[in-house]
């Protein structure tokens, strides 16, 4: 599902204009990005949490030059679904 699909689905369900829904979805994404870039986690009860994970410094390999490089410690965004979200997905998705 793409952002356009999400906007179309919400517009159909609510009867709102697609342009308004698109602005709302983009504003939500911008708010999440801004919070995470400030180091603040975003908690959505019943859905999940957008969190900042800290990656430790580690040694990597540059395969083309066959040398070791140090990858500095850094932060990455992550999503952790809520327990109810996980259970709902587990019970509804059929694997063949």
Secondary structure, 3 states (H helix, E strand, C coil): CCHHHHHHHHHHHHCCCHHHHHHHHHHHHHHHHHHHHCCCCEEECCCEEEEEEEECCEEEEECCCCEEEEECCEEEEEEEECHHHHHHHHHHCCCC
